Amino acid sequence: MESIGSLEEIALMILLKNERINSVDIAKEYEDALSKNISIPAIHVVLKRMEKKGWVSSEFGEPTAERGGRRKRIYWATPKGYQLVSELNEVKSKLWSGVTKPSLQYVRA
């Protein structure tokens, strides 16, 4: 299985959930899900990296008046991206199923 960072994993899951989405909406979903801010440039860096790895594809959408005739780049997960997240979730589920609640005497804050 390929190595994937947590931001990549979350962004990929957002892409899979939405099928086709732009970077601004990815950032909004990220912020809603994690209650953390993320910059649009940070999202762009992650999307470009994932596109190079073959996990994501993109194309420009149609120009819109609200953007002064500019086009948004639309992203979606590829089958390779789906497979990676699917395998990762299976591994996490198997590991989590073996986790028991730790004794609080050994947990340090």
TORFI-42318 format. One line per field, with one value per residue: x, y, z of N, C-alpha, C in turn; residue number from 0; chain; residue in one letter. Coordinates in Angstrom, 2 decimals, decimal comma, padded with zeros to 5 digits. Each point is the difference from the previous one (the first is absolute). Example, Ala and Ser with C-alpha at 12.3 -4.5 7.8 and 13.67 -1.06 7.14 Angstrom:
# TORFI-42318
n_px: c(013,19 / -000,35) .
n_py: c(-005,69 / 001,05) .
n_pz: c(007,80 / -000,72) .
ca_px: c(-000,89 / 000,82) .
ca_py: c(001,19 / 001,19) .
ca_pz: c(000,00 / 000,06) .
c_px: c(000,90 / -000,77) .
c_py: c(001,20 / 001,09) .
c_pz: c(000,00 / 000,73) .
resi: c(0 / 1) .
chain: c(A / A) .
resn: c(A / S) .
END
This chain:
# TORFI-42318
n_px: c(000,85 / -000,39 / 000,98 / -000,81 / 000,08 / -000,17 / 000,64 / 000,89 / 000,03 / -000,03 / 000,92 / 000,63 / -000,26 / 000,37 / 001,03 / 000,21 / -000,20 / 000,69 / 000,80 / -000,55 / 001,13 / -000,14 / 001,15 / -000,76 / -000,76 / 001,15 / 000,51 / -001,18 / -000,01 / 001,26 / -000,26 / -001,06 / 000,74 / 001,05 / -000,86 / 000,71 / 000,66 / -000,15 / 001,17 / -000,47 / 001,09 / -000,28 / -001,26 / 000,41 / 000,87 / -000,94 / -000,89 / 000,94 / 000,38 / -001,28 / -000,09 / 001,18 / -000,58 / -000,89 / -000,11 / 000,31 / -001,08 / 000,21 / -000,88 / 000,06 / -000,81 / -001,27 / 000,27 / 000,09 / -001,15 / -000,38 / 000,76 / -000,77 / -000,71 / 000,54 / 000,80 / -000,76 / 001,02 / -000,48 / -000,08 / 000,53 / -000,40 / 001,14 / -000,17 / 001,20 / -000,52 / -001,08 / 000,76 / 000,81 / -001,00 / -000,53 / 001,18 / 000,25 / -001,26 / 000,23 / 001,20 / -000,48 / -000,99 / 000,87 / 000,81 / -001,00 / -000,39 / 001,31 / -000,43 / 000,51 / -000,96 / 000,96 / 000,75 / -000,78 / 000,42 / -000,07 / -001,12 / 000,91 / -000,31) .
n_py: c(-001,18 / 000,98 / 000,82 / 000,38 / 001,33 / 000,48 / 001,09 / -000,78 / -000,78 / 001,05 / 000,64 / -001,16 / -000,13 / 001,28 / -000,27 / -001,11 / 000,73 / 000,91 / -000,94 / 001,20 / 000,64 / 001,28 / 000,63 / 001,03 / -000,79 / -000,47 / 001,21 / 000,37 / -001,08 / 000,27 / 001,29 / -000,36 / -000,88 / 000,82 / 000,98 / -000,05 / 001,15 / 000,13 / 000,35 / 000,81 / 000,77 / -000,28 / 000,27 / 001,10 / 000,18 / -000,33 / 000,76 / 000,91 / -000,18 / -000,02 / 001,08 / 000,39 / -000,38 / 000,66 / 000,62 / 001,10 / 000,40 / 000,85 / 000,97 / 000,93 / 000,62 / 000,28 / 001,04 / 000,76 / 000,66 / -000,80 / -000,69 / 000,91 / -001,09 / -000,09 / -001,03 / -000,84 / -000,45 / -001,04 / -000,58 / -001,20 / -000,97 / -000,61 / -001,02 / 000,45 / 001,22 / -000,43 / -000,74 / 001,06 / 000,86 / -000,79 / -000,26 / 001,30 / 000,20 / -000,98 / 000,48 / 001,24 / -000,50 / -000,76 / 001,03 / 000,83 / -001,04 / 000,06 / 001,23 / -000,09 / 000,37 / 000,92 / -000,61 / 000,79 / -001,01 / -000,48 / 000,67 / 000,66 / 001,08) .
n_pz: c(000,00 / -000,80 / 000,28 / 001,00 / -000,13 / 001,22 / -000,41 / -000,60 / 001,06 / 000,78 / -000,73 / -000,05 / 001,29 / 000,11 / -000,79 / 000,68 / 001,06 / -000,65 / -000,39 / -000,12 / 000,32 / 000,31 / -000,05 / -000,33 / -000,70 / -000,48 / -000,04 / -000,52 / -000,77 / -000,27 / -000,11 / -000,71 / -000,65 / -000,07 / -000,28 / -001,13 / 000,01 / -001,31 / -000,45 / -000,92 / 000,19 / 001,27 / -000,28 / -000,67 / 000,98 / 000,87 / -000,62 / -000,17 / 001,27 / 000,35 / -000,76 / 000,46 / 001,14 / -000,74 / 001,16 / -000,70 / -000,63 / -001,01 / -000,10 / -000,94 / 000,87 / -000,16 / -000,79 / 001,07 / -000,07 / 001,01 / -000,84 / -000,59 / -000,32 / 001,21 / -000,22 / 000,68 / 000,70 / -000,62 / 001,18 / -000,23 / 000,82 / -000,23 / -000,82 / -000,37 / 000,04 / -000,64 / -000,78 / -000,06 / -000,06 / -000,91 / -000,53 / 000,06 / -000,40 / -000,86 / -000,24 / -000,06 / -000,71 / -000,68 / -000,09 / -000,34 / -000,72 / -000,03 / -000,08 / 001,21 / 000,81 / -000,12 / 000,86 / 000,68 / 000,76 / -001,26 / -000,08 / -000,69 / 000,65) .
ca_px: c(-000,85 / 000,75 / -000,04 / -000,89 / -000,07 / -001,36 / -000,70 / -000,33 / -001,08 / -001,24 / -000,38 / -000,45 / -001,34 / -000,93 / -000,20 / -000,82 / -001,35 / -000,64 / 000,24 / 000,68 / -000,04 / 001,11 / 000,86 / -000,65 / -000,99 / 000,76 / 000,44 / -001,18 / -000,35 / 001,07 / -000,23 / -001,22 / 000,23 / 001,04 / -000,04 / 001,32 / 000,16 / 001,05 / 000,11 / -000,21 / 001,29 / 000,34 / -000,84 / 000,56 / 001,24 / -000,38 / -000,67 / 001,02 / 000,80 / -000,82 / -000,19 / 001,25 / 000,01 / -001,05 / -001,15 / -000,96 / 000,04 / -000,67 / -000,20 / -000,65 / -001,43 / -000,43 / 000,15 / -001,21 / -000,07 / 000,35 / 001,47 / 000,54 / 000,31 / 001,05 / -000,47 / 000,49 / 000,51 / -000,84 / 000,78 / -000,70 / 000,89 / 000,12 / -000,14 / 001,19 / -000,22 / -001,04 / 000,58 / 000,92 / -000,77 / -000,74 / 000,95 / 000,42 / -001,10 / -000,04 / 001,11 / -000,34 / -001,10 / 000,56 / 000,80 / -000,87 / -000,80 / 000,81 / 000,33 / -000,88 / 000,13 / 001,18 / -000,12 / 000,34 / 001,21 / 001,17 / -000,15 / 000,53 / -000,55) .
ca_py: c(001,18 / 001,25 / 000,85 / 001,14 / 000,86 / 000,16 / 001,02 / -000,64 / -000,96 / 000,73 / 000,63 / -001,06 / -000,43 / 001,07 / -000,15 / -001,19 / 000,31 / 001,01 / -000,36 / 001,09 / 001,12 / 000,94 / 000,11 / 000,81 / -000,86 / -001,00 / 000,68 / 000,17 / -001,31 / -000,33 / 000,82 / -000,50 / -001,34 / -000,02 / 001,25 / 000,62 / 000,76 / -000,41 / 000,99 / -000,50 / -000,47 / -001,31 / -000,97 / -000,11 / -000,78 / -001,40 / -000,48 / -000,17 / -001,18 / -001,20 / -000,16 / -000,60 / -001,40 / -000,71 / -000,20 / 001,06 / 000,63 / 001,30 / 000,73 / 001,28 / 000,08 / 001,09 / 001,34 / 000,52 / 001,45 / 000,36 / -000,01 / 000,89 / -000,77 / -000,99 / -001,37 / -000,71 / -001,34 / -001,00 / -001,20 / -001,23 / -001,12 / -001,04 / -001,35 / -000,28 / 000,70 / -000,75 / -001,27 / 000,30 / 000,34 / -001,20 / -000,91 / 000,63 / -000,13 / -001,41 / -000,21 / 000,72 / -000,71 / -001,21 / 000,40 / 000,57 / -001,06 / -000,63 / 000,97 / 000,02 / 001,25 / -000,11 / 000,30 / 001,40 / 000,16 / 000,03 / 001,09 / 001,28 / 001,17) .
ca_pz: c(000,00 / -000,06 / 001,18 / -000,18 / 001,17 / 000,53 / -000,78 / -001,27 / 000,24 / 000,23 / -001,26 / -000,90 / 000,44 / -000,39 / -001,45 / -000,24 / 000,48 / -000,86 / -001,40 / -000,70 / 000,94 / -000,15 / 001,19 / 001,04 / 000,66 / 000,76 / 001,22 / 000,86 / 000,57 / 000,94 / 001,19 / 000,65 / 000,56 / 001,03 / 000,78 / -000,13 / -001,23 / -000,93 / -001,08 / -001,37 / -000,54 / 000,56 / -000,74 / -001,35 / 000,08 / 000,20 / -001,21 / -001,05 / 000,37 / -000,22 / -001,44 / -000,50 / 000,42 / -000,71 / 000,88 / -000,28 / -001,32 / 000,01 / -001,25 / 000,23 / -000,24 / -000,87 / 000,58 / 000,64 / 000,14 / 001,38 / 000,11 / -001,02 / -001,20 / 000,25 / 000,22 / 001,18 / -000,24 / 000,65 / 000,34 / 000,36 / 000,32 / -001,03 / 000,57 / 000,81 / 001,26 / 000,72 / 000,46 / 001,10 / 001,20 / 000,38 / 000,66 / 001,25 / 000,94 / 000,43 / 000,95 / 001,24 / 000,66 / 000,60 / 001,16 / 001,02 / 000,62 / 001,04 / 001,05 / 001,17 / 000,74 / 000,85 / 001,42 / 000,19 / 000,80 / -000,87 / -000,97 / 000,49 / -000,71) .
c_px: c(000,90 / -000,16 / -000,87 / -000,03 / -001,44 / -000,78 / -000,40 / -001,19 / -001,34 / -000,48 / -000,54 / -001,38 / -001,05 / -000,29 / -000,90 / -001,45 / -000,75 / 000,10 / 000,75 / -000,14 / 001,21 / 000,74 / -000,63 / -001,01 / 000,67 / 000,43 / -001,16 / -000,39 / 001,03 / -000,24 / -001,24 / 000,25 / 000,95 / -000,02 / 001,38 / 000,05 / 001,12 / 000,01 / -000,24 / 001,34 / 000,41 / -000,79 / 000,57 / 001,26 / -000,33 / -000,64 / 001,01 / 000,85 / -000,78 / -000,24 / 001,25 / 000,08 / -001,09 / -001,25 / -001,15 / 000,17 / -000,72 / -000,17 / -000,62 / -001,48 / -000,30 / 000,25 / -001,33 / 000,09 / 000,44 / 001,50 / 000,63 / 000,42 / 001,10 / -000,62 / 000,60 / 000,57 / -000,83 / 000,83 / -000,91 / 001,04 / -000,01 / -000,27 / 001,20 / -000,12 / -001,03 / 000,58 / 000,91 / -000,77 / -000,78 / 000,91 / 000,43 / -001,09 / -000,15 / 001,07 / -000,32 / -001,12 / 000,51 / 000,81 / -000,88 / -000,82 / 000,77 / 000,36 / -001,03 / 000,22 / 001,20 / -000,31 / 000,46 / 001,25 / 001,26 / -000,06 / 000,50 / -000,55 / 001,08) .
c_py: c(001,24 / 000,78 / 001,23 / 000,79 / 000,21 / 001,07 / -000,55 / -000,94 / 000,71 / 000,66 / -001,03 / -000,50 / 001,06 / -000,07 / -001,18 / 000,24 / 000,88 / -000,28 / 001,09 / 001,26 / 000,91 / 000,17 / 000,82 / -000,85 / -001,13 / 000,61 / 000,18 / -001,32 / -000,45 / 000,74 / -000,44 / -001,32 / 000,03 / 001,19 / 000,64 / 000,76 / -000,60 / 001,00 / -000,67 / -000,42 / -001,36 / -001,10 / -000,21 / -000,86 / -001,49 / -000,57 / -000,24 / -001,25 / -001,28 / -000,23 / -000,63 / -001,49 / -000,82 / -000,27 / 000,94 / 000,45 / 001,33 / 000,54 / 001,34 / -000,10 / 001,15 / 001,35 / 000,46 / 001,51 / 000,42 / 000,01 / 000,85 / -000,73 / -001,03 / -001,36 / -000,57 / -001,34 / -000,96 / -001,27 / -001,18 / -001,09 / -001,00 / -001,37 / -000,38 / 000,67 / -000,70 / -001,27 / 000,22 / 000,28 / -001,22 / -000,97 / 000,56 / -000,12 / -001,43 / -000,28 / 000,68 / -000,72 / -001,26 / 000,34 / 000,51 / -001,07 / -000,72 / 000,93 / -000,11 / 001,32 / -000,13 / 000,30 / 001,42 / 000,20 / 000,08 / 001,14 / 001,29 / 001,12 / 000,78) .
c_pz: c(000,00 / 001,30 / -000,29 / 001,30 / 000,43 / -000,77 / -001,37 / 000,16 / 000,17 / -001,28 / -000,99 / 000,38 / -000,34 / -001,49 / -000,31 / 000,40 / -000,99 / -001,49 / -000,77 / 000,85 / -000,24 / 001,33 / 001,12 / 000,77 / 000,79 / 001,33 / 000,97 / 000,66 / 001,03 / 001,32 / 000,77 / 000,73 / 001,19 / 000,94 / 000,06 / -001,32 / -000,85 / -001,14 / -001,36 / -000,62 / 000,55 / -000,71 / -001,39 / -000,02 / 000,11 / -001,26 / -001,14 / 000,28 / -000,28 / -001,49 / -000,63 / 000,35 / -000,68 / 000,83 / -000,33 / -001,44 / 000,10 / -001,41 / 000,36 / -000,31 / -000,95 / 000,67 / 000,61 / 000,14 / 001,39 / 000,23 / -001,08 / -001,26 / 000,19 / 000,28 / 001,27 / -000,45 / 000,84 / 000,17 / 000,28 / 000,27 / -001,15 / 000,65 / 000,87 / 001,37 / 000,86 / 000,61 / 001,19 / 001,29 / 000,51 / 000,75 / 001,35 / 001,07 / 000,50 / 001,04 / 001,33 / 000,77 / 000,70 / 001,25 / 001,13 / 000,70 / 001,10 / 001,15 / 001,12 / 000,71 / 000,94 / 001,46 / 000,22 / 000,84 / -000,85 / -001,02 / 000,63 / -000,85 / -000,69) .
resi: c(0 / 1 / 2 / 3 / 4 / 5 / 6 / 7 / 8 / 9 / 10 / 11 / 12 / 13 / 14 / 15 / 16 / 17 / 18 / 19 / 20 / 21 / 22 / 23 / 24 / 25 / 26 / 27 / 28 / 29 / 30 / 31 / 32 / 33 / 34 / 35 / 36 / 37 / 38 / 39 / 40 / 41 / 42 / 43 / 44 / 45 / 46 / 47 / 48 / 49 / 50 / 51 / 52 / 53 / 54 / 55 / 56 / 57 / 58 / 59 / 60 / 61 / 62 / 63 / 64 / 65 / 66 / 67 / 68 / 69 / 70 / 71 / 72 / 73 / 74 / 75 / 76 / 77 / 78 / 79 / 80 / 81 / 82 / 83 / 84 / 85 / 86 / 87 / 88 / 89 / 90 / 91 / 92 / 93 / 94 / 95 / 96 / 97 / 98 / 99 / 100 / 101 / 102 / 103 / 104 / 105 / 106 / 107 / 108) .
chain: c(A / A / A / A / A / A / A / A / A / A / A / A / A / A / A / A / A / A / A / A / A / A / A / A / A / A / A / A / A / A / A / A / A / A / A / A / A / A / A / A / A / A / A / A / A / A / A / A / A / A / A / A / A / A / A / A / A / A / A / A / A / A / A / A / A / A / A / A / A / A / A / A / A / A / A / A / A / A / A / A / A / A / A / A / A / A / A / A / A / A / A / A / A / A / A / A / A / A / A / A / A / A / A / A / A / A / A / A / A) .
resn: c(M / E / S / I / G / S / L / E / E / I / A / L / M / I / L / L / K / N / E / R / I / N / S / V / D / I / A / K / E / Y / E / D / A / L / S / K / N / I / S / I / P / A / I / H / V / V / L / K / R / M / E / K / K / G / W / V / S / S / E / F / G / E / P / T / A / E / R / G / G / R / R / K / R / I / Y / W / A / T / P / K / G / Y / Q / L / V / S / E / L / N / E / V / K / S / K / L / W / S / G / V / T / K / P / S / L / Q / Y / V / R / A) .
END
